[in-house]
Amino acid sequence: MPLNRPAEPLAPGPRGASQARRWVAEACAALGREDLRENAELALSEVVTNAILHGKDPITVRLRGTRAHPRVEVRDASSEPPALTSEDDQDFMDALPTFGRGLAIVAGFSEAWGAERDGDGKIVWFVPSTLPPDHPTKGIVLGWEDEPDEPSFAHEETITVRLLDVPVDLMQGTLSHGAELRRELRLLAVAHQDTYPVASDLSAYFSALARDFRWQFGGETMLEAIQAGRPQVDLDVTAPLDVADRFSRLMQLYDLADAFCRNERLLTLARSPEQVEFQSWLFGEFVRQGGGADARPWSISHASHLSRAHP
């Protein structure tokens, strides 16, 4: 069964690194995976130290994945990629109970690890190994070098898709779930290409759409709504003329990804009924408006759905 524990905020400075070690030790014990404790503590110490030295508060730790393959995630508020440590950090390192060689330690004590931009921050994650691998594990880094400066349709004819009364919390949840899904698909494609060849196609398609549209979904308008505490926001999204085909395909692939999640081929949760309802409206608006229909607000669509479900 996939794990979905809430994130735990860490104290600032060296106390946060000590807190993280206690947290992961308790998490391993609760899962009955004491065999992972030592490697998990070593890897997490390095990731948290990197976040304290080179990232921004708040820093949180979270446990995802499954009991067989628990994934530890560290999020901080800096969108800069994880940095290597230097001699300038020595005073801070002396205050820590242990310190190794940065991300090399993570690569040497994990089955898999990686980093990804996450909105205005980043997530660095790892799956601790029982025994150190024969060779350091190559990380999966997404959201920096692999993202172009402009969408793939920058030089094509476009239309504007109007998204009205978008619920801010559900949109944030969609962006977060999408990031997790892309990360899991990329990992599945890299680690099990022969067993799950479809994972490469799924990963490529999800990543391409994310590069083209994620910055519009979570851009300045959404950030302003969050800062102002507004529950809903209107978004104007620039899209190519074939947007209806793209999002029709996306809806089919999300259903397939949910099946992967339910069968525990992906270490994340399938979408909740609420997420399915919202994304059916969200992606459906691209299909409808791409076909020439007028915008239909979420409030009307949601109310219509509820009236059918509860007459």
N, C-alpha and C positions, 0 to 999 in steps of 0.2 A: 504494500500500500504506500503510495507516495507520501512523503512528509511535507507538512505545511505549517511549521511552527512560526510564530510571529517574530519579527526582528527585535533584537535587544540592543539598546543604545549603550555605548561604551563611555566610560569616564575619559576626560581629556588627559593627554600626556602618558607617562609610563604606567600610571594606574590602569589605563585602558588595556594595555598589553597583558598585565597580570589578570585583569578581569576576564579577558578573552580566553586565557588558558584555563581558568577555572570553569568557564562556561562550556568549553568544548569537552573538558574531562567529564563534566556532569552529563552532557549530551550523549557521549559515548556510553557511559554507564547506563543511562536510561534506555538506550537502544540495545543493551546487551552486547556491545561491540568494544569491549575492553581491549581487543586485539588492535584496534585502530588508535587508541588513545595517544600513545607516544608520538607517532608520526603526525597525527592531527594537531597536537599541541605545538610541535616544531613548526609545521607549515603555517598554522594560524598566527603564531608569534611573528613570523616574518611578514605576512600580509598586513597584519594590524600595524606593525612597526612602520612599514612602508607608507600606510595610510596616514599615520600620525606625523611622520616626517615630511611627507610630500603632498598629502591630500588636504582636505578641509573638514572641519566638524560640520554637522554631526557624523559620527562613524557608528555603524551598526553591524552586528553579526546575525546571521540567520542560517537555519538548517533546512535544507530541502533534499530532494532525491528520494531514495528508499533505504530501508534498513541494510540491504545488501550493498548499496552504493550511496551512502550519505554524502551530500554535497554541502560544503560550508561556503557561505558567501559573506564577503565584507564589502559594505557600501560606504563611500564617503562622498562629499559634496563637490569634489573637484573633477572636472571632465578631462583633465590631463591624464595621459596613460601612466601606469605605474612606473616609478623611476628606480634606477639602481642607486644603492647607497654610496656614500663617499666618505672620505676621511673627515669632512666637515661635520659629519653627524656623530663623531666619536663621543662627545660629551653626553649626548642623549643615550647612545647605546650603552655607555657605562652604567646608566641608571636602570637598565633592564636586567632581569634575572638571567636571561640567555639571549644570545644573538648569533646568527650564523652568517650566511652569505646571500641574503636577500632572496630574490626569486629563484636562484639556483637551488636553495633549500626546498622551496615549494616543488620544483620540478623533480627533485630527487626523492620526495616522499609522497608522491601523489600518483594515482592511476591516470588522472586527467586534471588539467587546470587551464585557466584562461582569464581574460579580462574583456570587459565590454563597456562602452559608453552607455549611460543610463540617464537620459534626460540631461539635467544639469550636473550630473555626477557620474560615477563609474562603479562597477561591480567587479571585484576580483574574487574568483571562486576556485575551489579545488575539491577533488574527491580523494580523501586520504587512502593510502595503500597499506595493506597489512605488512608487507615487506618492501623495502626500497626496490624499485625496478632496476634491471640490469643497466639501463641507460637513462639519463634524465628525460622525463616526459616533455614533449614539445607542447608549448602552450597554444591555445586558440584565442587569438586577439582580434576582436571585432570592433568596428565603429571608428577607426582612425584611418589607417592607410587604405582600407578597402572601400572607403566611401568617397565618391567623386564630389567635386565642388558644386556641381549642378545636376539636376535630375536627368534621366535618360531621354526625356522628351523635350529638353530645353530648346531645341531648334525645330520643333514640330508645331503644327497648329493645335491650339488648346481651347478648352472650354472652362468655365467656372462652375464648380459644383457647390451649391449653398447648403450648408448643414445648419439647421435651425433648432434652437433650444437643446443644444447638446449638453447632456448632464456631465459636469466636470469630473465627478468621482468615477463614473463608468468609463469615461474616456481615458482617465489616468490608469484605471485597471486594465483596459484594453492594451494600452501601450506597454505596461509592465508585463502582462501575460505574453504579448507578442515578442518582447525581448527575450523572455525565458524560452519561448518556443523556438525562436531562431537559434539560440545557443544550444538547445538540446538537439535540434535537427542537424546542426553543424557537427556536433560531437558524434552523433549516430552515423552520419555520413563518413566521417573520418575514421572512426573506430570499427565500423561494421559495414563497410561498403559492399562486401560480397554477400552478406546475409540480407541487408536491406538496401538494395540499389535504388529504390524509390526515394530514400532519404536524401540523396544528392539533389534530385529534382525538386523535392519539397524545399530543401534548404536554399537552393538557388532562387526559387520563385519568391519565397518569403523575404529573403534578403533584398532582392531587387525592388519589390514593392515598398519595403521599409525605407530604402534609400530615397525613393521618389516621393514618399508621402509622410513619413514619420515627422519630419521637420515642420510640416504644415499642421499636422494634428496637435503637436505639442509645442508650437511656436510662441511668439510674443503674446498673441491674443489669449491663448490658453493660460500662459503664465500670469498675465494681468488679472484674469478672472480668479485664479487661485489666490493671488495676493490680496485681491479685494474681497475674497470670501463669497463670490457669486456662485450659486449652484449650477447655473446654466450659461451657455455662451453660444453665439452664432459664429460660424467659421466659413470663410470663402476659400475653397481649395482649387488650385489650378491643376487641371488634369488633361491628358491627351485625348484625342478623339475616340480612341479605342478603349476608353476607360471602362465601359460596360463589360466588354469581354474580359478585361483584366480582373475586375472584381467578381464577376461570375465565377471565374476560375478560382479566385481566392476563397470564396464561400465553400466550394467543393473541397478544396484542400484543407480548410479548417475542420470540416467534418472528418476527413481522413486522419488528420492529426489528432483529433479527439479520440478516435479509435486506437491510435498508437498509445495515447496516454492511458486510456482505460486498460489496455493490455500490458501496461508498465514497460513498453518499449522506450518510452520517453520518461525522464525523471521529473516530470512536472504534472500538474493536475489538469484533467480535462476541464473545459469551460463549464461554469455553472449555468443553470437555466436562465438566470438574469443576464449573464454575459452573452449567451446565445441570442436572447431576444434583442439586446442592444446592438450587437454586431450584425444581426440580420437587418435591422433598420439602417445602421451606419453604412454597411457595404451595399445594401440594397438601394440606398440613395444614389450611389455612383452608377449602379446599373440603370435605375429609373431615369435619372437626369441625363445620363449618357445616351439614352434612347429618346430624349426630347421632352420628358415629363417635367412638371413643375416641382419645386421643392416641397417636401412634406415634413413638417416639424416633428421632432421626437415626441413632444407632448401629445399631439394628435394620434400618432402611430401607437404610442404606448397606451393611451386611453382606449383606443379601438381594440387593441389586443386584450386588455383586461376585461372589456365588456363582452368579448367573445368567450373568454375563459371563465368568467363569472357572471352569467346573464341574470 
